[in-house]
Amino acid sequence: MLSKNPHSLPREDYHGARKRLFIGLITGTSVGLCLLLLVGWVVPYIGLGNIHPWVPHVTGALLVLCILCIAWASLGLVLHIYTGRPMLGTERIRGLTIKIFLPLMELLGRVMGVGREEVRHSFIKVNNELVRSRGGRYTPDELLILVPHCLQSSRCEIRLTYDMNHCKRCGKCPIRDLLALRDRYGVSLAIATGGTIARRIVVQTRPKLIIAVACERDLASGIQDTHPIPVYGVLNERPNGPCLDTLVPMQRLEAALRHFLRDDPVSAGGAPDESRRGRDAAAAFGKAQGPECRVTQGSSQRRGSDG
């Protein structure tokens, strides 16, 4: 009997998205592709027989093989999502499967009245659960936190694209807290202005795991582009609309970081307040945030804006 994935994450962190949406869309897409292949073979079947008696049988065998591959890849991915364990040997082609299926799933979702953002939220949630189920633990030098440039205050005159250490840490944007997080845990932190810069950073740093902060569009494309390097996505907050003075859910980010680190420097010998903050973040990982967490975050953001 199959057991459910023990690494399920709260829907509240992904705008209420359910992984059943992803499972339903990938199943529907697979069935649609298989039917399309069958139609593509049945229609010209008579004409192919006029070329040579063996042609319909050869093309039919090839189409059956394609259908079996699609069914194997999609079924293996669905079982992996459900159980949290790689199934049917499809782990190595998971990235290729997602690259092929995700655009078709978005198209099918549009036909069914499901918005593209909702599909991407479900995809990011599923991806994060699969990354967690790998059970990997990493040293700080193997981890990269990648954030978008829209986190920096639009009123700031200092450009941080090439060196975040130029930041004055005034607290008017999340960069100060991100730098403090980097210094506390000793991980790499980089800011990217787009997909090309992000790929260049990944090539230069060669991380074994990326924790990326971005909107659902950039996270979805980034997860596909960086495969086989696992990417854990953290959705940013956009009180001012897309790409302008966005915010980071710091508690979820720190909780994810602590989950993937092999050794926890805060618990090992951090300051009391840092250790308590780290334990609070770890306790929130995998649980829905309550009103107190949201109030605390909002208060810290207001203090940052005032400072």
C-alpha positions in Angstrom: 0.0 0.0 0.0 1.3 3.4 -1.0 2.0 5.9 1.8 1.5 9.6 1.4 4.4 12.0 1.1 5.6 12.9 4.6 7.2 16.1 3.3 3.9 17.9 2.3 4.0 21.6 2.7 1.1 24.0 3.8 -1.0 25.4 1.0 -1.0 28.8 2.7 2.6 29.3 1.6 1.6 28.8 -2.0 -1.5 31.0 -2.3 -3.7 28.0 -1.5 -2.4 25.8 -4.3 -3.0 22.1 -4.1 -0.7 19.5 -5.6 -3.8 17.6 -6.7 -4.1 20.3 -9.4 -0.7 19.5 -10.7 -1.4 15.7 -10.6 -4.7 16.2 -12.4 -3.2 18.4 -15.1 -0.2 16.2 -15.8 -2.5 13.1 -16.0 -4.9 14.9 -18.4 -1.9 16.2 -20.5 -0.5 12.6 -20.7 -3.9 11.2 -21.8 -4.3 14.0 -24.4 -0.8 13.4 -25.9 -1.5 9.6 -26.1 -4.8 10.2 -27.8 -3.2 12.7 -30.2 -0.5 10.1 -31.1 -3.2 7.5 -31.7 -5.2 9.8 -34.0 -2.0 10.7 -35.8 -1.5 7.0 -36.6 -5.1 5.9 -37.3 -5.9 8.6 -39.8 -3.0 7.9 -42.3 -3.1 4.1 -41.6 -4.7 3.2 -45.0 -2.4 5.6 -46.9 0.7 4.2 -45.2 -0.3 0.7 -46.3 -0.1 1.8 -49.9 3.5 2.6 -49.4 4.5 -0.8 -48.0 2.5 -3.4 -46.1 4.9 -3.2 -43.2 4.8 0.6 -42.8 1.6 0.8 -40.8 2.9 -1.8 -38.4 6.3 -0.1 -37.9 4.8 3.3 -37.3 2.2 1.7 -35.0 5.0 0.1 -33.0 6.8 3.4 -32.7 3.7 5.2 -31.6 2.9 2.5 -29.0 6.5 2.9 -27.7 6.0 6.7 -27.4 2.7 6.2 -25.6 4.3 3.8 -23.1 7.1 6.3 -22.5 4.7 9.1 -21.8 2.6 6.9 -19.5 5.8 5.7 -17.7 7.2 9.2 -17.2 3.9 10.7 -16.0 2.9 7.8 -13.8 6.4 7.7 -12.2 6.2 11.5 -11.5 2.7 11.2 -10.0 3.7 8.3 -7.7 6.8 10.3 -6.7 4.7 13.3 -5.8 2.2 11.1 -3.8 4.7 9.0 -1.9 7.7 11.4 -1.7 10.0 8.6 -3.1 11.3 8.1 -6.7 9.2 5.4 -8.4 9.7 3.4 -11.6 13.2 4.8 -12.2 11.9 8.2 -13.4 14.0 10.4 -11.1 16.7 11.1 -13.7 14.2 12.2 -16.4 12.0 14.2 -14.0 13.4 17.5 -15.2 12.9 16.6 -18.8 9.3 15.5 -18.1 8.5 18.7 -16.4 10.0 20.8 -19.2 7.8 19.0 -21.7 4.7 18.8 -19.7 4.5 22.2 -17.9 3.7 24.4 -20.9 1.1 21.8 -22.0 -0.4 21.7 -18.5 -0.7 25.5 -18.5 -2.5 25.3 -21.9 -4.8 22.6 -20.6 -5.4 24.6 -17.4 -6.4 27.6 -19.5 -8.9 25.5 -21.4 -10.3 24.3 -18.0 -10.5 27.8 -16.6 -7.5 27.4 -14.3 -5.2 30.5 -14.3 -1.5 30.1 -15.2 -0.4 31.5 -11.9 -2.4 28.9 -10.0 -0.8 26.1 -12.1 2.6 27.5 -11.3 1.9 27.8 -7.6 0.9 24.1 -7.6 4.1 23.2 -9.6 6.3 25.1 -7.1 4.7 23.4 -4.2 5.2 20.0 -5.8 8.8 20.8 -6.7 9.6 21.9 -3.1 8.1 18.7 -1.7 10.2 16.6 -4.1 13.3 18.5 -3.2 12.6 18.0 0.5 12.0 14.3 -0.1 15.5 13.9 -1.5 16.7 14.2 2.1 19.9 16.0 1.1 21.9 18.0 3.7 24.6 20.4 2.6 27.5 22.5 3.9 27.2 26.3 3.8 29.5 26.5 0.8 27.3 24.1 -1.2 24.2 26.3 -0.7 23.2 29.4 -2.8 20.5 31.8 -1.9 19.4 33.6 -5.1 17.2 36.7 -4.9 15.7 39.1 -7.4 16.8 42.7 -7.7 13.3 44.0 -7.1 13.9 43.3 -3.4 16.1 46.4 -3.3 14.3 49.7 -2.5 13.5 51.5 -5.7 14.5 54.8 -4.0 18.0 53.5 -3.2 20.8 55.1 -5.1 23.3 52.2 -4.5 23.3 49.4 -7.1 23.9 46.0 -5.7 23.8 43.9 -8.8 27.5 43.0 -8.7 28.3 43.3 -5.0 25.7 43.1 -2.3 28.3 44.2 0.3 27.9 47.8 -1.0 24.6 47.8 0.9 24.5 50.3 3.8 22.1 48.1 5.7 19.7 51.0 6.4 16.8 48.6 6.8 14.5 50.2 4.2 14.4 47.0 2.2 14.9 43.2 2.9 18.5 43.3 1.7 19.8 44.1 5.3 18.0 41.0 6.7 19.3 38.8 3.8 22.9 39.9 4.5 22.4 39.2 8.2 21.1 35.7 7.3 24.1 35.1 5.0 26.6 36.2 7.7 24.8 34.1 10.3 24.9 30.8 8.4 27.9 31.3 6.1 26.1 30.6 2.9 26.4 32.3 -0.5 24.0 35.0 -1.4 23.6 36.6 -4.8 21.2 39.0 -6.5 20.1 38.5 -10.1 18.5 41.0 -12.6 17.2 38.3 -14.9 17.5 34.7 -16.1 20.8 35.2 -17.9 22.5 36.7 -14.9 21.0 34.0 -12.7 22.4 31.2 -14.9 25.8 32.9 -14.9 25.8 33.0 -11.1 24.9 29.3 -10.9 27.7 28.4 -13.3 30.2 30.5 -11.3 29.2 29.3 -7.8 28.4 25.7 -8.7 26.0 25.1 -5.8 24.5 21.7 -5.0 21.3 23.3 -3.9 19.7 26.7 -4.7 17.1 28.4 -2.5 15.5 30.9 -4.8 13.3 33.8 -3.9 11.1 35.1 -6.8 7.7 35.3 -8.2 5.9 32.2 -9.5 6.9 32.9 -13.2 10.6 33.3 -12.5 10.6 30.4 -10.0 8.9 28.0 -12.5 11.3 28.9 -15.3 14.3 28.8 -13.0 13.5 25.4 -11.6 13.3 24.0 -15.2 16.5 25.8 -16.4 18.8 24.7 -13.5 17.9 21.0 -13.5 19.5 18.7 -12.4 20.5 21.2 -9.6 17.6 21.1 -7.1 15.9 24.5 -6.5 13.8 25.2 -3.5 11.4 28.1 -4.3 10.2 30.7 -1.9 7.5 33.0 -3.3 8.1 36.6 -2.7 5.5 39.1 -1.5 4.4 42.0 -3.7 2.5 44.6 -1.8 3.4 47.2 -4.5 2.7 45.0 -7.5 5.2 42.9 -9.5 8.9 43.8 -9.7 8.7 46.8 -7.4 9.8 46.9 -3.8 9.0 43.3 -3.2 9.5 41.5 0.2 10.8 38.2 1.5 9.0 35.9 3.9 12.2 35.7 6.1 10.8 33.1 8.5 10.1 30.6 5.7 13.4 31.4 4.0 15.4 30.8 7.2 13.4 27.7 8.0 14.2 26.2 4.6 17.9 27.1 5.0 18.1 25.4 8.4 16.3 22.3 7.0 18.9 21.8 4.3 22.1 22.7 6.2 24.1 19.7 7.4 25.3 21.5 10.5 23.4 24.3 12.2 25.8 27.0 13.2 23.1 28.8 15.2 22.2 25.8 17.4 25.9 24.9 17.7 27.0 28.2 19.2 25.0 31.1 18.1 23.9 34.0 20.3 20.8 33.3 22.4 18.5 35.5 20.4 19.8 34.0 17.1 19.3 30.5 18.4 15.8 31.2 19.5 15.0 32.9 16.2 16.4 29.9 14.3 14.4 27.4 16.4 11.2 29.4 15.8 11.9 29.3 12.0 12.6 25.6 12.1 9.4 24.9 13.9 7.4 26.9 11.3 8.9 24.9 8.4 6.2 22.6 7.1 3.4 24.3 9.1 1.0 27.0 8.3 1.9 30.4 9.6 -0.5 31.8 12.2 -1.7 35.3 12.8 1.1 36.0 15.3 3.8 35.2 12.7 2.1 37.5 10.2 1.8 40.3 12.7 5.5 39.9 13.7 6.6 40.0 10.1 4.5 43.0 9.4 5.9 44.8 12.4 9.5 44.1 11.4 8.8 45.3 7.9 7.3 48.6 9.3 10.4 49.1 11.5 12.6 48.5 8.5 10.7 51.1 6.5 10.9 53.6 9.3 14.7 53.0 9.8 
